[in-house]
Amino acid sequence: MAHQLEQMAYVGETPWHGLGNQLSQNQPIEIWAQQAGMDWRIESSNVSYMAQNERGQSIIMPYEEQRVLYRSDTHAPLSVVSQRFQEVQPREILEFYRDLTEQSGFELETAGVLKGGKKFWALARTGQSSALKGKDVSNGYILLATACDGTLATTAQFTSIRVVCNNTLAIALRGQNSSAGVVKVPHSTKFDADKVKQQLGISVRAWDEHMYEMKQLSQRKVTQSEAAAYFDAVFNNTTMSIADQEENIIQFYRDVATQTAQANAKEKAEPNAKAMTKAMDMFNGQGRGATLSSSKDTAYGLLCSITEFIDHERRAMSTDHRLDSAWFGAGAAIKQRGLEQALRMVS
């Protein structure tokens, strides 16, 4: 089975995805670049094609509208882009953290390369940490990632990691500050690290607002029917309010529990029935940290069951495919819906 992970490095305990080469703490950016597989450059060449002239001779013709991006070390192709595409170098992702680690107390924890160099990232702990009731601790991070194949803008994102289960959740704030916590730089624009840091507002504000929301979720008790409706809204991306869904969805779970034939019929009708059932089981005590007072029968517990399912339980071709999905792809989108649906319960 082909893996997406090219190379990765980390410090401290093994990351939740279980991948990478371990480093000792406080390593310089240069060591990170080497050990994380980010010590190469993106080079480019104009696109050409082969044609035949009137005498049947092969001739090479330029196609000036596009360029091929390739790795400087292996010369492996990465993508074909327009002349306007502004690539971000792997080393730039790490250099983003230099002053933060040397002057502001941040600590790089993971960095690496996916898809043979088409996507790369670095994750640093900010030093911010908070606990909900029951000693349910979450730590704050900043994730910076980019891609040169058109699948991801250069994205700086506040991220929360719940210690008890290593679940990851991108921090997005509501209301007037809904754009806080994330900055996306399209590849039509040159990446400016200082500007991104200024826009991101690297401070305690985003973290404090996020943890205030998590505290609200931990205080919101939910019923089994509300939980069933929540999982339907998240996994099936329904637009109905949770209250409107409860009657129909709770019947599905009664059928699963009492009649196998009905459960099979419902599974055909519900494309994500297995995922919904697994998430419900995790919410009801099978998930890591599910019995903590912050999670048990609360909206926060619903959200944690979603993040744990995506990070650890969702079917994936490999662990590194799961990482890519959980941070950047379909899994990240499901977690975002989970956050939005949970916050609706306390709005």
N, C-alpha and C positions, 0 to 999 in steps of 0.2 A: 504494500500500500504506500503510495507516494505521500510524503509529508510536506506541509507548507513551510515548516520552520527551517530556516537556513542555519541560524546560530542565535544563541541567547546567553546572557550572563545575568547573575543575580547575587545579592548579598543576603545574609541572615538565613532564615528558615526557607525550605523549599517552597516556591510559589504554589498557589492553589492548582495551577495547571501541571505541576510536577516536571517542568522542563528547564533545561539550561545548565550552564557551568557556574559553579559557586565561586565567588570572590570574597576576599576579606574586606572589611569595612574601610571606608575613607580612601578608596582607590582614586587616582587622578583620572581625568577624562580620557587621557591617552590610553590607559589600560582598559577602560571600559570600551573604547572604540575597537581595540584589538580583540578582547574576549567576547564581545557581543556581536562580532562579525560585521562591524560598521566602519572598518578602516579601509574603505575604498570610495571611489567617486563615481557619480553618474556622468558619463560622457555622452556625446551626441554626434550624429553624422547625418548629412542630408540623405533623403531617400532617392534612390535611383532605380531604374527598371531597364530590362533588356528588350530591345526591339530588333527588327531586321530592316535593312535599307533595301532599295530597289534591286540591288545586286545579290540579295540574300545573305548579306553579311550581318553578323550580330553587332549591334552598337548599344552602348550604355547611355541612357538618357536621364537627365535629372528631373526630379519632381520636387520643386522648390517649396511647395506649400507645407510639407511635413518633414519631420526628422525622426530618426531612430535613436532611442536612448539605450545605452548598454553599459555594463559594468566595466570599470577600468581594470579590474584584476583578472577576470575570466573572459571578458569580452562577450559574455552572454547577453542576448537582447532582453530588454525589459519592457519596452512598449514603443508604439509609433504615435507621435504627438504632433500638434500643430507648431508652427514657428513661434506662436505666442505663448506656448506653455512655459511656465517658470518652474523648473525643477528645484527641489529642496534636497541638499546633500545629506547623507547619513550623519556626517560629522556635525552638521548644523543642528540636528535634533539633540545631540549630546551637549553641544556648546551652549544651547539654550539654558542649561542648568548650571553652567560653570559658576557664575556669580551667586546663584541661589545656594549652591552647595558650599562654596568657599566663604560666603559672607552672611547668608541668611539662615543657616542651620538646616537646610534641606538635605536629604540623603537619597541618592539614587538607589533603587532597589532592584529594578529589572530593566533590561534593554535588549532589543533583538531585532531580527530580520525575518520577515515572512515572505512566502512565495518567491524564493530565490532572489530577493532584493527589490521586489515590486512594492513592498510595504515594510515600514520599519517604525519603531517606537522607542520611547524611554518613559519610565514611570518612577517618580520620586516622591518620597514621603515628606510631607510639609512640616511634621512635628505637631500638627493639631490632632487632638484626640478627645473624645467625649464618651460618656457612659450613660445609658438609659437605665431605668430601674432593673434590678436583678443583675447588676454588673455586666450589662450587655454593651461591650466596648466597640466603637468604630474609630478608625484612623483615617486621616485625610491625606490625599495624594493629588499630584498633578500628572496627568498623562498627556504626552505630546506625541502625535503620530502623523504620518503622511504616507502617500503612495504616489508612484509615478506611472501608474497604469490607468488613471482616470477614475478609480473606485473610491477615492477618499481625498477630500480637501485636507490641507495641513490643519490639524485640529488640536487645540490646547483645551483640556477638559479637567475640571475638578472631579475627583473620583473618591468615593467612600468605600472602604473595605471593612466588613464586619469580622472581627477577630475570631469569634467562635466557630465560624464556618468558612472564612475566607471568601465570602460572597462580594462581588464587585457591583457598584451602582454608580453610574454617572450622575453627578449632581446637577440638577436643573431647577431653577427657582421660578416661582409663580409670580403673577401680577406684573407690576411695572418692572420688576427685576427678572423677568422670565428669560432674558438673554444672558443674564449673569451666569457665571460658572462654565461657559464655553465660548471659545473664539475660533471661528473657521476662516481660513485664508484660502480662497480659490487659487488654482494654479495659473490663473490669468493675471495674478497680482504677485509681486515679489514679496517673499517672506521677510518680515522685519521683526526680529526677536524682541527688541526693546518695545516696539509698538504693541506686540501681542501681550507682553507682560503688563503693559499699562492698561490695555483693554480688558484683560482678564481680571485685573484688580487683585493681584496676589496679596491677600490680606485675610484677616479672620472673618470678614463680613460674610462671604459666601458660605464658609463652613458653619458659622453660627446660625445663619438662616436655615441651612439644610438640617442641622441637628434640631432646631426648633420645630421644623416640620415633622421630623422623625419622632420627636417627643409627642406631638399631637397625635400621630398615628398610633403610638404605643398606648395612648389613653382612650382610644376609640374602640370599644368592644363591638364585636360583630357576631351575628348569628350564623348558623350553618347555611341557611338559605342565602344570606348575603354573601357568604364565602363562595358558594356555588355560582352565583350570578357574577361575582367578581372574576372568577377564573374563566367563565364563558366570555366575558367582555375582553379579557386580556388575550386569550389564546385564539379566539375567533374574530377579534377586532370588530365586535358589534358596536353599534352606535346608541343602542337603547340605554337608558339609565339603569343602574343596578337594581333599583326598586322595581322597575317595570319587568325585569327579567326573572325575579325570584320564583314566581309560581311555576313557570315552565322548566327552569333549570333544576330546581330541587327535586322534581319528579324524576329527572334523569338519574340522579344519584340514588333515589329510592329503588329504581329499576335495576341499577348496577348491583345494589346490595341484596336484592331479593330474587331476581329472575335472570338467569344467564341468557336465556333466549332474548329477552327484552334488552339486555345489556348489549348483546351483539348487534341487534337492530339499531339501537341508539348509536353504537360506534360507527356504523355505516353512515348515519345521518350527521354525526358530529366528527369532523375530520381530525380533531385534536382531543378526542375522548380520552385516550390513554394518558396524554400529557395532563389533562385536567384532573383525572383521577389521581395520578401520581402527586401532583401539586397539592391536592386536597389532603391526601394521606400525610404529606410532609407538614402541612399546616396543622393537622390534628395530632401531631406528636412524633412523627417519624423523621422530621427534619432536624438538622443540627441546631440546637438552641431554641427549638420550637416550644419547649416547656418553660423557658425563662418567662418571668412575669411581664417583660416588655413585649413578648411575642404571643403568648398563649391567648387565643380567642380575641386577638386585636388586629386592626388594619395593618399595623407594622408586621405582624406575623404573616399576613397575606403577602405583603411585598417581599419579605425574606424568603418565603417558599418559592416565589417566582425567581428571585435572583439565584437561589441555591439550585433550583431545577435547571436553569440555563447554564450556570457555571459548572455544574458537576454531574447532572443526570441526563440532560437532553442527548438524544442519540446524535452521534457525530462520527465522521469517517475516522477521525483520530483526535488525540488530545489537542494538537495544535490547530486543527480545524475548529475545535470547540472554542479555543481562545480567540481566534480570528472572528468567529461569529458573535461571541459574548461581548467583545469590545467594539467591533466595527460593523457587524453584519446583522443578520436576521435576529440573532439572540439579543443584541443590544436594543433593537427595535421593540422586542417583546418586553424587555425590562423597562423601557421607557413607558410603554403602555401600562405596565404594572404600576409604575410610580404615579402616572396621571390618574388612573382609576382609583388608587388608594387615596390620593389627595382629594379626590371628589368627595370622599366619605367625610372629610373634615372641613369642607368648604362651606 
